[in-house]
Amino acid sequence: MQPIETIQVETETVGCDGGGGALGHPLVYLTLGKEGRVDCPYCSRHFALKEGAKVAHGH
C-alpha cells in the first residue's frame, strides 16, 4: 500500500480528481478547514496549506 499523498496548496479551495486519469474519480472541490487542511473523501489525498500562504476565510 502506498502512503497517502500530501499536496501543498496556496488556495482555500482545491479540486481533486484522484490524479489517475481514467483510473481517478469524479472531480470534487474541497475547502480547507480552519486548520488549513482537508482530505479527499474518494482517494484520501491530503491537501495542506503551504507554509507562509495567506488565505482569507469568509467574505
N, C-alpha and C positions, 0 to 999 in steps of 0.2 A: 504494500500500500504506500502510495506517495504521500509526503507531508502536505498539509493544507497550504495552498499558495497565499501569500500576503502581498497585496498590491498597494503601494503607496500612492495616494491621490492628493490633489490640491483643490478639489471642489467638494461641496457639501452633498451633491447628488452624483451618483455613479451608475453606469449601465453595465450589466453583466449578461453575457450570452454563453458562458461556460468556456469560451475560448477554444472550443474544439471543432469549429466549423460545423459540418453536418453532424458531428457527434456531441455538439454542445446542447444547449437548452434554449427555450424561448427567451428573448431579450426582456430583462426586467430592470426597472430603475429603482435604486435603493437610496435612502437618505441616511447619511451618517448621524449617529446619535450624539448626545451631549458629550460623550467620551471621545468622539472623533473616530468611531469605527463602526463597522456593520459587517455581518456575514450573509452571504448569498444563501437563500433557503433551498436552492436547487443543487448547487455544487459545493457549497461550504467555503468558497473562496472568501478570504478575509480582506476587507478593504480598510485601510487605516490612513488617517490624515497625516500627510508628510510633515515632519518636524519643521516648524517655522512658518507653515502655511496658515493664513488667516482666513477664517470662514465666518461670515455674518449669519448667525442663526436668527430666523424670524425675518419680518419685513418692517 
